[in-house]
Amino acid sequence: MSARPPEPPVLDTRALTSALAQPNAIQHVRELLDGFDTELAAAFSPKHPIEPLVQARAAAVDALLRGIWQQVELPEHCALVAVGGFGRGELHPASDIDILILLSEAPSGTIEQRIERFLTMLWDIGLEVGHSVRTPDECRSEAEADVTIATALMESRLLIGNPECHAQMQALTSPDSIWPARDFFTAKMKEQRGRHRRFNDSAYRLEPNIKEGPGGLRDIQNIAWVTQRHFQSSSLSALASHGFLTEDEFQRLAEGRQLLWKIRFALHLLFGRREERLLFDAQLKLAKQFGYSDSDSNLAVEQFMQTYYRTVMELSRLNEMLLELFEEELFEQNGGEPEPLNERFQLRNGIIEICHDKVFEEQPSALLEIFHLLQQRTDIKGVSPSTIRCIRRDRHLIDDEFRQQPQHRELFMQILREPRGVTHEFRRMNRYGVLARYLPAFGQITGRMQFDLFHAYTVDEHTLMVLSNLRRFALPRYDEEFPVCSKIMQALPKPEIAYLAGLFHDIAKGRGGDHSELGAEDAEVFCLEHGLSNYDARLVAWLVRHHLLLSVTAQKKDIADPEVINTFAGTVGDHLHLDYLYLLTVADVRGTNPELWNSWKARLFRDLYEATHRALNQGLENPLDREELIKETKDEAIALLASQAVNTERVLDLWNSLNDEYFLQHVPGEIAWHTRSLLSANKQESILLDMRRENDDGGTSVFLAGRDDSSLFGQVTAALEQLGLTVVAARIVVIGPEQVIHTYTVLEADGSTIDDPQREQHILATLQQRLNADANSMRVQRRTPRQMRIFTTEPRISFSVVPNRERTAMEVVAQDMPGLLSRIGSCFDALDIRLQNAKIATIGERAEDVFFMTTSANAALTPEEEEQLRSLLEQKLAPNS
């Protein structure tokens, strides 16, 4: 048995009366209230009901306001009224205290002075008071003009003073006088839609607002407000007694509000102020306070947030359904003659509905059929709220026996293969709770989050985003977004294979073990059970198993190396696997965090796809050859330069000083650009600088030629970061005695390309200035954002030798911090290590960078040299260093 909750504290009214009579009354009352708040905080526990504490604080403030009201001796024709949440008798520790001072007539100078004294005392005590002073007629005119004021007055509660004046105000602002139920409903729905838009219509935010966000406390209140305007009763239990809520819906709303109230109460106590956002640091602390602990596969904070997300998702669905039901009742939308669709469904005013209340009970297959009908009939505008209620009520009928029925499996695949409405209906299936019933593994990832800045969505929302991205590739009206992906997708023989891979690629997250392997096993079983051939089932499983392969190869391997391309092509095997994998990768990465998708990643993935496509065309038995690739690159570059009237003999003479690595690391267009710049350079300049925007939206290249100085990488990256640029790639090639070429690919901090010539000139001038300055002055002055400071990543450094290349690859996983690349560069400088290539990737709060390097003698690092570098990097990159 759980321990009985402690009795909530009660403000001692006798002590309050005594305190108010003291010469320094404000200090005594403040101490009394502080003592009460301390007792209130001590009484809070997530294990116990929250309502008594919320009501106890409202009662304490009631007593305090009455006592001060009596102290200032306002006349009897005045009234003190609680409005808004305070009017409901609910106050969280730092909630606003909204009051209305109601006057039967315009105030005189004496009354104004007493009101001012009353309010000043409240503020001096430290109460957050929102107030208005009005007559009943003024209340009516203000409320008529503003539905928010009308809503606050609906919940008014007389604290002390003239009851007749309060009753008059209530009559003047009632539905009989202003805002009848229909108008009020329309206004509140408009207000809610606007509020939801501010949160991108998603309850799944990394730091959600528990009050204003979709599925938050305001959505519960909105249900109560619109029904109160109609039924004249605002309590959830009263709504159930009117038949507006079923018993199950009432329980879900009450339980959801209970959790959100507890979280809000805890947030106010934690911050000591009004805070409605579940900030990252609060998530960590509340997870522990609410009794969660880390497991092998899930952090405590991830479990806590999954509970939160599932709750607000359910509340959001209830809010949507109940308000639609109310709209149907208010506006009599269920009138008109129905148009039969079949024995189970009919259309009424363009809305699909079941023919009778027992349809799903008698024919459970209709729980899937309705979504297929919605795809097939373009004239269907939506689903009737009463039908949604029945789907929610009867979705438990989708059990193991239901899932094993061949006709149900065929129906599910028909929905997936339908040429229109796939994404829309899968999202609807998810909202109504059908998808999680049909795919129990999907139910396990519902609301699951990953505690980092990289994964912007819960796993279920991310999965539906990936499905949506794949569908956009299939629809010609979106061809301009990703032309290559659209062309590939629209030529696929079986697009449903891509959709199934997207549906299953993350379905095993949070189970422990490799989610790709576990998901592949689930996918193959599902596909075979749903009638796919052995080949197609294995293809879907292969895609799930390898869904990270292309992005990891592109972002962490040197894809200019033919060996890397040949190895990747060998794993992929054929063009069909490559096509599906490329589409899944782009859809997946775009659907993980829109802010981290950029033109550079798009180009990187496309370059790997095209290089692999070429390797497969040539045949796996005829792998790409380094010499052949270099020759083709030179030939293309020579052709470009010849078309620009550049002397071929001068070009070849310059190229004699460049090694093979240079021609492997750069494409013909870059080589032609570098060559023109080098041939036209002023020989007196110690450093040559140039910039070029890539034609295919792959970012902006910064080209530098100068002295072979191991400190140069750190200086350049520090200067670029100070300019607000993100470095996504660096290539460094020695071109002769004491001479080196650096090529950096950069983006603006928001991931966009640089498209302003003046901005380019400013970058070049600043770089020139800083590179001529003292190297020791190259410090990055940048504040770490608040969200970043919550996370700590201990540096992890791993080494591997690149086969046949006599160089070392080093992966650095570390906390993203100001000047990270320049810190790493200073380590290279200290140990006289020559950097040749770098792949830079920021994954939310974490950097995952790969560097290809040699010793000053152009050899791979020895184990001893690796350990020296590791030790120095761990020291330089430690969090908060």
GUKOLPA-639876 format. One record per residue (C-alpha): x, y, z. Coordinates in steps of 0.05 Angstrom, whole numbers. Example, Ala and Ser with C-alpha at 12.3 -4.5 7.8 and 13.67 -1.06 7.14 Angstrom:
BEGIN
[[246,-90,156]],
[[273,-21,143]],
// end
This chain:
BEGIN
[[0,0,0]],
[[25,70,-17]],
[[32,119,40]],
[[-26,167,50]],
[[-10,236,22]],
[[3,289,75]],
[[-53,339,89]],
[[-42,402,48]],
[[-21,463,89]],
[[-72,516,108]],
[[-56,590,116]],
[[-67,609,189]],
[[-120,664,184]],
[[-112,684,257]],
[[-37,693,245]],
[[-54,732,182]],
[[-100,779,219]],
[[-47,790,272]],
[[7,802,219]],
[[-36,854,183]],
[[-45,892,248]],
[[31,899,259]],
[[67,965,242]],
[[111,929,191]],
[[53,887,164]],
[[84,874,96]],
[[145,839,125]],
[[103,796,173]],
[[54,776,118]],
[[110,759,70]],
[[143,714,122]],
[[75,681,135]],
[[65,668,61]],
[[137,644,52]],
[[126,594,108]],
[[62,569,75]],
[[97,561,8]],
[[153,522,41]],
[[102,475,72]],
[[67,469,5]],
[[132,450,-31]],
[[147,399,23]],
[[79,368,14]],
[[89,358,-61]],
[[104,288,-87]],
[[93,260,-157]],
[[64,198,-123]],
[[6,236,-92]],
[[-55,272,-121]],
[[-39,344,-141]],
[[-109,375,-136]],
[[-107,386,-60]],
[[-43,426,-66]],
[[-67,468,-124]],
[[-131,483,-87]],
[[-94,496,-22]],
[[-52,551,-53]],
[[-114,583,-83]],
[[-148,580,-15]],
[[-87,611,18]],
[[-87,669,-32]],
[[-162,676,-23]],
[[-152,687,52]],
[[-95,734,40]],
[[-133,777,-9]],
[[-194,780,35]],
[[-153,801,95]],
[[-118,857,57]],
[[-184,879,25]],
[[-214,887,94]],
[[-151,923,117]],
[[-157,978,65]],
[[-233,984,79]],
[[-262,988,9]],
[[-336,1007,9]],
[[-391,955,7]],
[[-412,970,-65]],
[[-345,943,-89]],
[[-328,870,-100]],
[[-264,830,-106]],
[[-270,775,-159]],
[[-222,719,-178]],
[[-219,707,-253]],
[[-183,659,-300]],
[[-149,599,-269]],
[[-153,632,-200]],
[[-227,638,-212]],
[[-229,562,-219]],
[[-197,557,-151]],
[[-131,531,-180]],
[[-63,561,-167]],
[[6,532,-179]],
[[64,558,-138]],
[[83,615,-187]],
[[19,623,-226]],
[[-8,692,-241]],
[[-63,714,-193]],
[[-116,746,-238]],
[[-166,791,-202]],
[[-222,838,-221]],
[[-241,896,-176]],
[[-314,905,-192]],
[[-347,973,-179]],
[[-421,987,-183]],
[[-404,1058,-206]],
[[-344,1098,-232]],
[[-293,1105,-176]],
[[-282,1169,-136]],
[[-213,1195,-117]],
[[-217,1162,-48]],
[[-235,1094,-76]],
[[-179,1099,-128]],
[[-129,1113,-72]],
[[-154,1053,-32]],
[[-150,1008,-93]],
[[-79,1032,-106]],
[[-61,1017,-33]],
[[-92,948,-39]],
[[-53,931,-102]],
[[12,960,-75]],
[[8,916,-14]],
[[-1,855,-57]],
[[59,872,-100]],
[[101,889,-38]],
[[85,821,-9]],
[[112,791,-74]],
[[49,766,-107]],
[[46,764,-184]],
[[-21,799,-192]],
[[-56,814,-257]],
[[-114,861,-245]],
[[-169,902,-277]],
[[-217,953,-248]],
[[-285,956,-282]],
[[-360,966,-274]],
[[-407,910,-297]],
[[-423,950,-360]],
[[-349,959,-375]],
[[-339,884,-365]],
[[-393,872,-417]],
[[-363,919,-469]],
[[-292,893,-458]],
[[-314,820,-461]],
[[-356,832,-523]],
[[-294,859,-559]],
[[-246,805,-535]],
[[-263,731,-527]],
[[-202,722,-481]],
[[-232,771,-431]],
[[-300,738,-439]],
[[-268,671,-423]],
[[-234,697,-361]],
[[-299,727,-335]],
[[-336,661,-347]],
[[-295,632,-291]],
[[-304,689,-243]],
[[-312,674,-168]],
[[-332,725,-116]],
[[-280,730,-60]],
[[-309,787,-19]],
[[-354,846,-29]],
[[-419,861,-64]],
[[-453,797,-90]],
[[-506,836,-129]],
[[-452,872,-168]],
[[-419,806,-185]],
[[-485,774,-205]],
[[-500,834,-250]],
[[-432,825,-284]],
[[-445,751,-295]],
[[-513,765,-326]],
[[-484,819,-372]],
[[-429,772,-398]],
[[-471,709,-403]],
[[-487,674,-470]],
[[-556,708,-468]],
[[-521,775,-472]],
[[-456,765,-511]],
[[-418,709,-544]],
[[-473,657,-554]],
[[-446,586,-555]],
[[-437,582,-631]],
[[-398,648,-636]],
[[-357,631,-575]],
[[-339,563,-604]],
[[-317,593,-670]],
[[-274,645,-635]],
[[-241,595,-588]],
[[-226,548,-646]],
[[-193,604,-684]],
[[-154,622,-621]],
[[-131,550,-612]],
[[-110,542,-684]],
[[-67,605,-678]],
[[-37,580,-613]],
[[-20,512,-644]],
[[12,545,-704]],
[[61,580,-658]],
[[85,511,-639]],
[[86,485,-711]],
[[23,444,-695]],
[[66,393,-659]],
[[65,369,-588]],
[[133,338,-602]],
[[182,394,-587]],
[[250,384,-555]],
[[231,433,-500]],
[[155,432,-500]],
[[109,484,-469]],
[[63,443,-423]],
[[11,497,-419]],
[[4,528,-488]],
[[30,473,-535]],
[[-15,424,-572]],
[[-41,373,-522]],
[[-24,419,-464]],
[[-65,446,-407]],
[[-96,500,-450]],
[[-126,447,-496]],
[[-161,414,-436]],
[[-187,482,-414]],
[[-212,496,-484]],
[[-256,434,-481]],
[[-284,458,-415]],
[[-295,530,-439]],
[[-334,515,-502]],
[[-378,465,-467]],
[[-388,510,-407]],
[[-414,564,-454]],
[[-466,514,-478]],
[[-481,472,-416]],
[[-466,526,-363]],
[[-420,476,-328]],
[[-344,474,-332]],
[[-322,413,-291]],
[[-299,353,-331]],
[[-343,307,-290]],
[[-404,350,-307]],
[[-387,343,-380]],
[[-389,268,-372]],
[[-457,272,-338]],
[[-484,312,-397]],
[[-463,255,-442]],
[[-411,298,-478]],
[[-354,255,-450]],
[[-354,180,-444]],
[[-329,152,-378]],
[[-265,129,-412]],
[[-253,197,-443]],
[[-266,231,-377]],
[[-214,186,-344]],
[[-162,200,-398]],
[[-172,275,-393]],
[[-170,273,-317]],
[[-107,230,-316]],
[[-74,274,-369]],
[[-89,337,-330]],
[[-63,305,-266]],
[[4,290,-298]],
[[11,359,-330]],
[[-8,393,-265]],
[[45,353,-228]],
[[98,372,-279]],
[[76,445,-278]],
[[77,446,-202]],
[[146,415,-202]],
[[172,465,-254]],
[[149,525,-213]],
[[183,497,-151]],
[[246,480,-190]],
[[255,549,-221]],
[[224,590,-166]],
[[184,628,-218]],
[[130,617,-270]],
[[161,570,-322]],
[[117,530,-369]],
[[172,500,-413]],
[[202,433,-401]],
[[274,456,-412]],
[[329,405,-419]],
[[358,415,-350]],
[[288,410,-320]],
[[275,345,-358]],
[[336,313,-325]],
[[317,336,-255]],
[[243,320,-261]],
[[257,250,-289]],
[[295,234,-225]],
[[242,268,-181]],
[[186,229,-215]],
[[221,163,-199]],
[[253,144,-266]],
[[322,112,-269]],
[[369,96,-326]],
[[365,27,-358]],
[[412,-7,-406]],
[[372,16,-466]],
[[337,80,-442]],
[[358,139,-400]],
[[312,160,-343]],
[[299,226,-379]],
[[278,190,-442]],
[[229,146,-404]],
[[200,208,-369]],
[[193,246,-433]],
[[161,186,-468]],
[[107,187,-415]],
[[98,261,-425]],
[[94,257,-501]],
[[45,199,-500]],
[[1,238,-452]],
[[-1,302,-493]],
[[-10,263,-557]],
[[-71,229,-527]],
[[-97,296,-500]],
[[-87,328,-568]],
[[-127,273,-601]],
[[-183,278,-550]],
[[-184,354,-558]],
[[-191,347,-633]],
[[-246,294,-630]],
[[-287,326,-574]],
[[-287,395,-605]],
[[-308,365,-672]],
[[-364,329,-636]],
[[-385,394,-603]],
[[-382,430,-670]],
[[-427,376,-700]],
[[-478,386,-645]],
[[-476,462,-645]],
[[-480,470,-720]],
[[-523,408,-733]],
[[-474,382,-784]],
[[-502,311,-779]],
[[-564,332,-817]],
[[-579,316,-889]],
[[-591,251,-926]],
[[-533,200,-925]],
[[-503,171,-988]],
[[-489,97,-978]],
[[-418,74,-996]],
[[-428,1,-975]],
[[-460,-37,-918]],
[[-412,-6,-868]],
[[-401,66,-889]],
[[-439,125,-916]],
[[-426,198,-934]],
[[-462,255,-903]],
[[-445,326,-926]],
[[-379,298,-953]],
[[-360,267,-886]],
[[-352,191,-880]],
[[-388,157,-822]],
[[-407,87,-801]],
[[-477,64,-816]],
[[-490,44,-744]],
[[-455,43,-677]],
[[-437,-32,-680]],
[[-401,-33,-748]],
[[-331,-44,-721]],
[[-354,-94,-670]],
[[-390,-135,-723]],
[[-338,-127,-777]],
[[-270,-109,-748]],
[[-239,-105,-818]],
[[-275,-39,-825]],
[[-222,-10,-777]],
[[-174,-13,-836]],
[[-224,-7,-893]],
[[-243,64,-874]],
[[-172,88,-889]],
[[-172,54,-956]],
[[-238,87,-974]],
[[-210,155,-955]],
[[-153,143,-1005]],
[[-199,120,-1061]],
[[-253,173,-1055]],
[[-226,243,-1069]],
[[-294,273,-1051]],
[[-290,252,-977]],
[[-273,313,-935]],
[[-260,277,-870]],
[[-285,229,-816]],
[[-344,244,-772]],
[[-325,255,-699]],
[[-375,202,-676]],
[[-340,152,-722]],
[[-272,173,-694]],
[[-300,160,-624]],
[[-322,90,-645]],
[[-254,75,-677]],
[[-220,95,-612]],
[[-269,54,-572]],
[[-263,-9,-615]],
[[-189,-7,-636]],
[[-175,-61,-583]],
[[-207,-109,-633]],
[[-142,-105,-673]],
[[-108,-163,-636]],
[[-63,-222,-655]],
[[-121,-258,-688]],
[[-140,-196,-728]],
[[-67,-187,-752]],
[[-63,-259,-776]],
[[-124,-254,-821]],
[[-102,-255,-895]],
[[-156,-204,-915]],
[[-130,-155,-863]],
[[-59,-163,-886]],
[[-80,-152,-958]],
[[-119,-90,-938]],
[[-59,-61,-902]],
[[-16,-71,-964]],
[[-69,-40,-1008]],
[[-66,23,-965]],
[[10,23,-973]],
[[7,13,-1049]],
[[-49,62,-1063]],
[[-26,117,-1112]],
[[-52,173,-1068]],
[[-62,189,-994]],
[[-10,141,-965]],
[[23,191,-918]],
[[-42,225,-900]],
[[-77,161,-881]],
[[-17,133,-843]],
[[-17,196,-802]],
[[-92,189,-791]],
[[-83,116,-771]],
[[-31,140,-720]],
[[-76,194,-692]],
[[-134,146,-682]],
[[-88,94,-650]],
[[-98,43,-705]],
[[-26,40,-730]],
[[1,23,-661]],
[[-51,-32,-654]],
[[-36,-63,-722]],
[[40,-55,-712]],
[[52,-66,-638]],
[[126,-51,-648]],
[[106,17,-673]],
[[67,27,-608]],
[[132,16,-569]],
[[166,74,-604]],
[[106,121,-598]],
[[129,182,-559]],
[[200,155,-552]],
[[252,210,-553]],
[[328,212,-554]],
[[358,261,-505]],
[[401,303,-552]],
[[397,362,-600]],
[[403,320,-662]],
[[337,281,-661]],
[[285,336,-666]],
[[225,288,-665]],
[[202,228,-626]],
[[216,162,-662]],
[[144,153,-686]],
[[139,224,-712]],
[[207,217,-746]],
[[184,152,-779]],
[[122,186,-807]],
[[166,244,-831]],
[[211,194,-868]],
[[149,163,-900]],
[[125,232,-920]],
[[192,250,-951]],
[[192,185,-992]],
[[122,200,-1016]],
[[142,269,-1039]],
[[195,237,-1083]],
[[140,195,-1115]],
[[95,254,-1132]],
[[111,295,-1195]],
[[86,360,-1164]],
[[147,359,-1118]],
[[199,344,-1172]],
[[234,411,-1163]],
[[251,397,-1090]],
[[298,338,-1103]],
[[300,325,-1178]],
[[348,266,-1174]],
[[309,231,-1118]],
[[243,243,-1155]],
[[270,214,-1220]],
[[296,152,-1184]],
[[233,142,-1142]],
[[185,149,-1199]],
[[223,96,-1238]],
[[223,44,-1182]],
[[185,-20,-1197]],
[[157,-25,-1126]],
[[156,40,-1086]],
[[122,3,-1028]],
[[190,-29,-1013]],
[[217,40,-997]],
[[156,56,-953]],
[[164,-9,-914]],
[[238,4,-904]],
[[221,74,-878]],
[[167,46,-833]],
[[214,-5,-801]],
[[282,29,-802]],
[[278,55,-730]],
[[223,10,-704]],
[[270,-27,-656]],
[[299,35,-622]],
[[299,30,-546]],
[[297,-46,-543]],
[[371,-54,-529]],
[[419,-83,-580]],
[[430,-59,-651]],
[[364,-28,-673]],
[[383,-38,-747]],
[[391,-113,-738]],
[[330,-122,-695]],
[[288,-79,-742]],
[[312,-119,-802]],
[[288,-183,-769]],
[[220,-152,-755]],
[[215,-125,-826]],
[[230,-191,-860]],
[[178,-229,-819]],
[[126,-175,-831]],
[[139,-173,-906]],
[[135,-249,-914]],
[[70,-250,-873]],
[[42,-196,-918]],
[[53,-232,-983]],
[[118,-203,-1008]],
[[165,-250,-1046]],
[[227,-276,-1011]],
[[270,-228,-1053]],
[[228,-167,-1036]],
[[226,-185,-962]],
[[301,-193,-960]],
[[309,-127,-997]],
[[268,-90,-945]],
[[307,-124,-889]],
[[373,-106,-923]],
[[352,-33,-927]],
[[333,-31,-854]],
[[398,-66,-834]],
[[440,-18,-875]],
[[399,46,-871]],
[[458,84,-840]],
[[511,58,-888]],
[[507,111,-942]],
[[505,170,-894]],
[[563,143,-852]],
[[605,129,-914]],
[[591,197,-944]],
[[604,236,-880]],
[[661,196,-849]],
[[699,163,-906]],
[[742,193,-961]],
[[696,183,-1020]],
[[749,211,-1067]],
[[787,146,-1054]],
[[769,93,-1106]],
[[780,39,-1053]],
[[724,69,-1010]],
[[677,71,-1070]],
[[693,-1,-1090]],
[[682,-27,-1019]],
[[616,10,-1014]],
[[594,-14,-1083]],
[[611,-85,-1063]],
[[566,-80,-1002]],
[[509,-50,-1042]],
[[516,-101,-1098]],
[[470,-74,-1152]],
[[435,-12,-1178]],
[[367,-30,-1147]],
[[395,-35,-1077]],
[[433,30,-1088]],
[[371,67,-1112]],
[[329,46,-1054]],
[[385,60,-1004]],
[[398,129,-1031]],
[[325,149,-1027]],
[[317,121,-957]],
[[380,158,-934]],
[[359,226,-960]],
[[288,217,-931]],
[[317,193,-864]],
[[368,249,-854]],
[[319,303,-876]],
[[268,274,-828]],
[[315,273,-768]],
[[325,348,-759]],
[[306,397,-814]],
[[355,449,-785]],
[[414,402,-796]],
[[397,384,-868]],
[[436,428,-917]],
[[460,432,-988]],
[[528,403,-971]],
[[497,338,-945]],
[[453,335,-1006]],
[[514,342,-1051]],
[[556,293,-1010]],
[[502,238,-1014]],
[[492,251,-1088]],
[[567,248,-1102]],
[[571,180,-1067]],
[[510,155,-1104]],
[[537,176,-1172]],
[[607,149,-1159]],
[[577,82,-1137]],
[[530,81,-1196]],
[[590,89,-1241]],
[[629,34,-1205]],
[[569,-13,-1213]],
[[564,4,-1287]],
[[638,-13,-1295]],
[[626,-79,-1258]],
[[649,-101,-1189]],
[[699,-147,-1223]],
[[730,-84,-1255]],
[[740,-37,-1196]],
[[757,36,-1208]],
[[832,48,-1215]],
[[868,108,-1183]],
[[910,123,-1245]],
[[849,118,-1291]],
[[809,165,-1246]],
[[865,216,-1242]],
[[874,215,-1318]],
[[799,226,-1330]],
[[799,283,-1279]],
[[858,317,-1312]],
[[828,310,-1381]],
[[763,342,-1360]],
[[800,399,-1324]],
[[845,411,-1385]],
[[783,415,-1429]],
[[751,466,-1383]],
[[814,509,-1381]],
[[823,505,-1457]],
[[752,530,-1466]],
[[772,591,-1423]],
[[835,604,-1466]],
[[884,584,-1412]],
[[952,563,-1440]],
[[958,487,-1436]],
[[1034,486,-1429]],
[[1031,532,-1368]],
[[976,488,-1338]],
[[1017,424,-1347]],
[[1079,458,-1319]],
[[1040,479,-1256]],
[[1009,410,-1250]],
[[1078,378,-1247]],
[[1085,406,-1177]],
[[1019,374,-1154]],
[[1016,303,-1129]],
[[964,249,-1145]],
[[928,263,-1079]],
[[908,332,-1104]],
[[874,305,-1166]],
[[838,252,-1125]],
[[812,303,-1075]],
[[786,354,-1124]],
[[736,352,-1181]],
[[753,380,-1251]],
[[715,446,-1239]],
[[754,459,-1175]],
[[820,442,-1208]],
[[807,490,-1265]],
[[789,545,-1215]],
[[851,533,-1172]],
[[895,531,-1234]],
[[869,598,-1260]],
[[879,629,-1192]],
[[950,602,-1184]],
[[972,623,-1254]],
[[945,694,-1245]],
[[969,703,-1174]],
[[1014,760,-1152]],
[[1080,726,-1135]],
[[1093,777,-1081]],
[[1032,754,-1040]],
[[1050,706,-984]],
[[979,678,-983]],
[[932,671,-1042]],
[[858,673,-1023]],
[[797,662,-1067]],
[[724,641,-1060]],
[[674,607,-1105]],
[[601,589,-1098]],
[[588,518,-1120]],
[[540,514,-1180]],
[[504,453,-1152]],
[[487,484,-1084]],
[[542,446,-1048]],
[[565,505,-1006]],
[[619,556,-1018]],
[[692,538,-1028]],
[[748,579,-996]],
[[814,568,-1032]],
[[880,585,-1000]],
[[951,574,-1025]],
[[1011,592,-984]],
[[1067,569,-938]],
[[1067,498,-913]],
[[1054,515,-840]],
[[1022,464,-793]],
[[988,521,-754]],
[[950,545,-815]],
[[891,498,-807]],
[[878,523,-736]],
[[884,596,-757]],
[[838,589,-817]],
[[783,550,-781]],
[[785,599,-722]],
[[777,658,-770]],
[[720,624,-808]],
[[683,607,-744]],
[[691,678,-718]],
[[659,700,-783]],
[[598,658,-767]],
[[613,603,-818]],
[[608,528,-811]],
[[665,487,-840]],
[[639,422,-869]],
[[701,397,-905]],
[[775,413,-910]],
[[825,387,-961]],
[[899,403,-954]],
[[951,383,-1006]],
[[1025,399,-1010]],
[[1041,427,-1079]],
[[1116,438,-1076]],
[[1173,457,-1030]],
[[1143,493,-970]],
[[1078,506,-1009]],
[[1008,480,-994]],
[[936,486,-1019]],
[[877,489,-971]],
[[805,482,-996]],
[[749,492,-945]],
[[676,481,-959]],
[[635,528,-916]],
[[562,545,-902]],
[[528,599,-863]],
[[513,581,-790]],
[[440,565,-808]],
[[463,515,-862]],
[[449,561,-921]],
[[498,577,-977]],
[[532,645,-982]],
[[497,683,-1037]],
[[518,755,-1025]],
[[580,781,-1062]],
[[592,834,-1008]],
[[591,779,-956]],
[[643,741,-996]],
[[689,802,-1001]],
[[682,814,-926]],
[[702,741,-912]],
[[763,746,-957]],
[[786,812,-927]],
[[777,787,-856]],
[[814,723,-871]],
[[872,761,-903]],
[[876,807,-842]],
[[874,751,-791]],
[[923,706,-827]],
[[973,763,-827]],
[[963,772,-751]],
[[997,737,-694]],
[[976,663,-695]],
[[968,665,-619]],
[[912,716,-627]],
[[868,666,-664]],
[[818,655,-608]],
[[744,644,-623]],
[[699,689,-583]],
[[631,653,-585]],
[[582,639,-529]],
[[558,568,-522]],
[[482,567,-529]],
[[441,549,-467]],
[[417,483,-496]],
[[488,461,-513]],
[[511,473,-441]],
[[463,419,-415]],
[[499,364,-452]],
[[569,338,-440]],
[[606,292,-488]],
[[673,264,-465]],
[[721,264,-524]],
[[729,196,-559]],
[[787,188,-608]],
[[797,128,-652]],
[[850,113,-705]],
[[855,69,-766]],
[[906,62,-822]],
[[879,75,-892]],
[[899,14,-933]],
[[949,26,-989]],
[[950,101,-974]],
[[1004,107,-920]],
[[962,154,-879]],
[[921,151,-815]],
[[847,164,-807]],
[[825,193,-740]],
[[753,201,-717]],
[[740,252,-662]],
[[674,251,-625]],
[[671,310,-577]],
[[628,365,-547]],
[[615,419,-599]],
[[649,481,-570]],
[[675,549,-593]],
[[739,540,-633]],
[[735,464,-635]],
[[771,457,-702]],
[[825,508,-683]],
[[838,469,-618]],
[[846,405,-658]],
[[891,443,-707]],
[[935,467,-650]],
[[947,394,-631]],
[[969,378,-702]],
[[1015,438,-700]],
[[1046,418,-633]],
[[1062,347,-658]],
[[1082,368,-729]],
[[1026,327,-760]],
[[1006,342,-832]],
[[930,344,-844]],
[[909,322,-913]],
[[833,317,-911]],
[[777,328,-861]],
[[703,311,-858]],
[[667,357,-809]],
[[598,339,-781]],
[[560,371,-723]],
[[507,324,-696]],
[[465,369,-651]],
[[508,382,-589]],
[[562,334,-613]],
[[617,340,-665]],
[[636,277,-704]],
[[695,295,-746]],
[[743,252,-787]],
[[814,273,-804]],
[[862,240,-852]],
[[935,255,-835]],
[[1008,236,-841]],
[[1072,252,-806]],
[[1116,308,-833]],
[[1152,252,-871]],
[[1086,233,-907]],
[[1078,167,-869]],
[[1022,138,-827]],
[[1026,153,-753]],
[[1059,102,-708]],
[[1021,74,-648]],
[[1064,118,-603]],
[[1048,180,-644]],
[[974,162,-642]],
[[975,158,-566]],
[[1011,225,-561]],
[[958,257,-604]],
[[901,223,-567]],
[[927,248,-499]],
[[934,319,-524]],
[[865,320,-556]],
[[831,292,-495]],
[[861,348,-454]],
[[843,403,-504]],
[[772,377,-519]],
[[748,360,-449]],
[[679,391,-435]],
[[684,460,-403]],
[[759,462,-418]],
// end
